Every structure is written in structure tokens, then in C-alpha cells.
Amino acid sequence: MLNKEDTGLIVVDIQGKLASLVDDSETLIANCSKLIQGAQALGLPIIWLEQNPEKLGPTVDSISELMGEQAPITKFTFDGCSEVGFKHALNEAQKHSWLVCGIEAHICVYQTATHLANLHFDIHVVSDCISSRAAQNKQLALTKFSRENVKITGLEMCLYELVKDCRAEEFKPILSLIK
């Protein structure tokens, strides 16, 4: 079970034209925005990745605006774990459980999440916060995650799992995101 004291969020490559080309892109971006805002309300650390932004473009405005002054970690490998800056951010955060969202589900999200699981992190991919250009590639990733010790969760499920109690101060901000 997730707990806010030991959980963070990893946002993978929601950038450039690709973000508008993935399956159901508007829903993906809206859900990832809610997830980020929920993580912020819960005080979770957020690690933000961008794949080769000079070629793919920056993170979409609606997501980057939520990140405020925080800068993304640029990567060139599909697996974020291959980038020194990402490893450093993981060490700095000192969390064991990580929620993962972003694109593309079957490439960068898959490689990063499975590598983290192989490093014995507790990884939860947020299924309604990932996408690929083709819906079948997202489904392929979800199927493979279950074989790679990567847990699957949903936006509402993970946020309420982290809140735990309707009397918690974070409950109302989370509720307003979900409604």
C-alpha cells in the first residue's frame, strides 16, 4: 500500500508534438495534470524527465507550468535510470515507492519503470496517466509491467490510497481534482 511518507512521482516525457499524437492525448494531459497537483497537495517529491528536448520539444505548457521553478532532467536514453541526473534526484528524494506517468508507455515509461523495479523500488504505473501513439502499445506495456514486478494503479486509486482518511487535510484538495 502506498503511503505519502515514502512515495514520489516521476513524470516521463510529456513533451512536444508527440504529446498531442498519443492516443487520447487530451485525457492523458488532463489526468497527468491532476496527478501532479495531487502529488503537490500531498507534498510528494516530483522528478520530471524530458527526452532530447532539442529534437522533441519542451514539456507541454499545462504540465510545465505546474512544475513552477523546478527544471526537468534532460535525458537521451529511453531508460531514465541511465542518466546521472535522474539517479541523483532519486537519491536526493530518498523514497522507496514511485508513481510513474507519461509517454510513451511502451518505450520510455516501460524502460524506466522496469529498471526501477529491478533496482527494488516499489513502482506503480498510473494506467490512466500513460499513453502511446497506438493504444495497443499501451496495452502491451501494461501486460509486460505485470510480468516485471511493476504494479498498475489508477489516478483516483493512488491518490485516495495516499490520502487514506477523509479527515486528512489533503482530502479536500484531492477530492476537488477528482470531481
ABEGO torsion letter per residue (X at the ends): XBBAAABBBBBBGBBEAAAAABBGAAAAAAAAAAAAAAAAAAGBBBBBBBBGAAAAEBBBAAAAAAAEABBBBBBABABAAABAAAAAAAAAAGBABBBBBEOBAABAAAAAAAAAAAAGBBBBBBAAABBBABAAAAAAAAAAAAAAGBBBBBAAAAAAAAAGBAABAAAAAAAAAAX
